[in-house]
Amino acid sequence: MTSRLERFIDQGVGRVPADIVLKGGRFFDLVTGELVQSDIAIGADRIVGTSGDYEGETEIDISDRIVVPGFIDTHLHIESSLVTPHEFDRSVLPYGVTTAICDPHEIANVLGTAGIEFFLESALETIMDIRVQLSSCVPATHLETSGADLPIERLLPFRHHPKVIGLAEFMNFPGVIHKDPVCMAKLDAFQGDHIDGHAPLLSGNDLNGYLSAGIRTEHECTTAGEALEKIRKGMHILVREGSVSKDLAALIPIITERLSPFLALCTDDRNPLDIAEQGHLDHMIRTAIASGVEPLAIYRAASISAARAFGLKDRGLVAPGWRADLVVLDSLENCRADMVFSAGRRVTDALFSSRRPVAPIGLDSVKARPVNAAHFGVPVAEGETPVIGVIPGKIITEHRRYRLPVRGNETTVDLANDIIKVAVIERHGKNGNHANGFVQGFGLKKGAIASTVGHDSHNICVVGVSEDDMARAANRLGEIKGGFVVVEDGKVTGEIALPIAGLMSLEPYETVRDTLHQLRKAALELGATLEEPFLQLAFLPLPVIPHLKISDRGMVDVDKFALIG
């Protein structure tokens, strides 16, 4: 009986027909940069022949089309798509993303190891190859209240799971530099494995110390200069274009043929609306080429360079013996997928239907105490008040200071300067913490917006003009078991329920997408000016991103890594 391996050899030599042959097209050779006219023969899950003529049990005409390797998203949080891994698979794979390297950091911060187990079980069923990095910072810092605590002892049992690559983004870079014992235990345990980085604006000797811990990749570069320093010091830069963090334009100068072996692409956090309206990594590729990037550089970053950065040795080229993750395009410039193959399987609705479902978890994770308008009062303080300054398209915020209006014995909003209230409410049922502050840049003129998606500890975060509406929005989140809520004059004008850990919907991707359209419309009715107000809101409590943030414990000066007063 012929073995699987022997059959691959026979198919490659041409002794027996391949399982599938793509005929009449060209493939993009990422070694030479040439477009090669050729049949592409597939046996089971791998490519068995190129640069020749082949017969196949199934033959598909792809005349006038170009074949490229499947795209690899090297860093993302599937939870930010607001759907389950199964629905993410169904929504993104048709755009050509055949591998996704995810950090289940969001669900792990809410549910701990149960969240990681849910993702690993799901990854074994999806058509896309979902790989998991073990969440390194749960909780992310000591400056917030998380739903779980994952010391090294709780991560090690997952280390050798077939879907695990290594240790996920190490966000606590001050903890690394100052040799925090908890950080050191995790880093020491994963020496020799992949350790993903997260060090925005870190440079000089501090960066040297951070990299000396064995950290090799980074997705937080926001300027070409920052990226070049990190590349020179041995980092592989993951160029990011998400729904909030949009760094592609700033990093276009480094996406060159010379540097492409040290680059990859990622989305980090991308919502269903952007996926539906723009696409995924294909959107980044189109945009880069339109901005003057050579196709060879950006397609390398999207596949072979990404695969090598994360030790995925079986994918990234259209070549015999390589995994048959393939995207059939109309053109390199348009990057529109006509056909996608994942491990040799043509992606169809029937293929998605063959997956085994995975039961949802964390359906009762929102345990916040009810609040009223009085909970959102900010006492008058002498001098200027710290204000979080939102920068559109960035998760970095500015530390601004204003002398704000006073009403009675409370400091209040300043709509003339687009300054409204922000609050974070602990929702894991641990301590009932509630912190208030001010934020500038949302554009709201009335009402409130609230969310249980609040990186990284995912407490309730709410912004608003009216304290009554802020209370109504926060309480409504408890009623729907998590999600996003918009309130105007005491009335809920838009909402989406995310009952899986307060992060993901039970509904199909299309339902979530359509609901988000209505939610965005409701936010615009309040005066919102941000392109993505909900995910921007979700990053206000993230105390590992400079410069000023807010957690359930209070306002956080990230530069000093300390609570303010």
Secondary structure, DSSP 8 states (H G I E B T S, - for coil): ---HHHHHHHHHHTSS-EEEEEES-EEE-TTT--EEE--EEEETTEEEE-SS---EEEEEE-TT-EEEE-EEEEEE-GGGGTS-HHHHHHHHGGGTEEEEEE-THHHHHHHTHHHHHHHHHHHTT-SSEEEEEE-S-SSS-TTS--S----HHHHGGGTT-TTEEEEEEE--HHHHHTT-HHHHHHHHHTTTSEEEE--TT--HHHHHHHHTTT--EE----SHHHHHHHHHTT-EEEEEB-SS-B-HHHHGGG-STTTGGGEEEE-BS--HHHHHHH-SHHHHHHHHHHTT--HHHHHHHHTHHHHHHTT-TT-SSSSTTSB--EEEES-TTT--EEEEEETTEE--HHHHHTS-------TT--------GGGG-EE--SS-EEEEEE-TT-S-EEEEEE---EETTEE--BGGGTEEEEEEE--SSSS--EEEEEEESS---SSEEEES--TTTT-EEEEES-HHHHHHHHHHHHHTTSEEEEEETTEEEEEEE--BTTTB-SS-HHHHHHHHHHHHHHHHHTT--SSSHHHHHHTTT-TTSSSEEEETTEEEETTTTEE--
